[in-house]
Amino acid sequence: MSEPGGIAVLVVDDDRFVRAALRALLESAPEVAWAGEAENGAQAETVIVAERPDVVLMDIEMPLSDGITAIRRVRARMSQPPPMIVLSNHVADAHVLTALQAGAAGYLDKRAEPDQVVAAVLRAAAGEATLSPSVTRTMIEAVTAAGIMPRGDTSEWRGALTPREVEIAEAVAAGLSNQQIAVQLTMSLSTVKTNVSRILTKLGLVNRVQIALVVHGVTPREPSR
């Protein structure tokens, strides 16, 4: 659903003031187009499947159906779901890790500066991760220390990749964009993109954020229920 005015963004939040503020911000950005809003996860699922926005900004805690449940359901219903960025006030909240394991494209702090919100949307639309390295490390350290999710065997994922793919995976985990990786590793942008796709396929992951989780030693999948 690419709008003529830019990247179509749907905002999902139960707070109407938050929705209004985000709408004002997004409509002021020339690269972005307002695609609508939803006030809970159930409503979001319906709108996302019907309207197919380019990017979704999703709150976690909402009535009727939460954001994590909505992410799971949308991913189950759509073969090519839009990147869904989690919105939260809690950087190290265990719910954020659960959302990433469910397939969220990243995490955005609600206290982020306006230009950071727009930048996160642009990066998500381009297939880039929307977690800064500092937020990733803080979150992973917090949930690991709390015993919420055990650290994985780092040798296992390394063994599944070529040495070059390992380098690229580590660069992704460091928060580098494809262009930055291309410069750092002296390769073409298309080669970087191809290798990132191969890494996702080989490790059974859905996005760059999950690559970062694997590199940092945290399982990217939700535990069996």
WOFEN-V241054 format. One record per backbone hydrogen bond with DSSP energy under -1.0 kcal/mol. NH is the residue of the N-H (numbers start at 0). CO is the residue of the C=O. E is the energy in kcal/mol with one decimal. If there is no record, write none. Layout:
[[NH;CO;E] [NH;CO;E]]
This chain:
[[2;5;-1.1] [5;2;-1.7] [6;30;-3.0] [8;32;-2.6] [9;54;-2.3] [10;35;-2.0] [11;56;-3.0] [12;37;-2.1] [18;14;-2.1] [19;15;-2.3] [20;16;-2.3] [21;17;-2.5] [22;18;-2.3] [23;19;-2.3] [24;20;-2.1] [25;21;-3.0] [26;22;-2.6] [28;25;-1.1] [31;28;-1.5] [32;6;-3.1] [34;8;-2.8] [37;10;-2.0] [40;64;-2.8] [43;39;-2.3] [44;40;-2.4] [45;41;-1.6] [46;42;-2.3] [47;43;-3.1] [48;44;-2.1] [49;45;-1.9] [50;46;-3.4] [51;47;-2.2] [53;7;-1.5] [54;7;-2.0] [55;82;-2.3] [56;9;-2.7] [57;84;-3.4] [58;11;-2.2] [64;62;-2.9] [66;59;-2.8] [69;65;-1.9] [70;66;-2.3] [71;67;-2.2] [72;68;-2.4] [73;69;-2.7] [74;70;-2.4] [75;71;-1.7] [76;72;-1.6] [77;73;-2.1] [84;55;-3.2] [85;105;-2.4] [86;57;-3.7] [87;107;-1.6] [92;89;-1.1] [95;92;-1.3] [97;93;-2.1] [98;94;-2.2] [99;95;-2.2] [100;96;-2.4] [101;97;-1.6] [103;98;-2.4] [104;83;-2.3] [107;85;-2.9] [109;87;-1.9] [111;108;-2.1] [116;112;-1.7] [117;113;-2.0] [118;114;-2.2] [119;115;-2.2] [120;116;-2.0] [121;117;-2.4] [122;118;-2.4] [123;119;-2.4] [124;120;-2.4] [125;121;-1.3] [126;123;-1.5] [127;122;-3.4] [135;131;-2.5] [136;132;-2.7] [137;133;-2.4] [138;134;-2.6] [139;135;-2.6] [140;136;-2.7] [141;137;-2.0] [142;138;-2.5] [143;139;-2.2] [144;140;-2.4] [145;141;-1.6] [146;143;-1.2] [147;142;-2.4] [151;216;-2.9] [155;152;-1.4] [157;153;-1.6] [158;154;-2.1] [160;157;-1.2] [165;161;-2.2] [166;162;-1.9] [167;163;-2.1] [168;164;-2.7] [169;165;-2.4] [170;166;-1.8] [171;167;-2.5] [172;168;-2.3] [173;169;-1.1] [174;171;-1.7] [175;170;-2.1] [180;176;-2.4] [181;177;-2.4] [182;178;-1.9] [183;179;-2.6] [184;180;-2.9] [186;181;-2.2] [191;187;-1.8] [192;188;-2.3] [193;189;-2.2] [194;190;-2.3] [195;191;-2.6] [196;192;-2.1] [197;193;-2.0] [198;194;-2.4] [199;195;-2.3] [200;196;-2.1] [201;197;-3.0] [202;198;-2.3] [204;199;-2.5] [210;206;-1.1] [211;207;-2.0] [212;208;-1.9] [213;209;-2.1] [214;210;-2.5] [215;211;-2.1] [216;213;-1.6] [217;212;-3.0]]
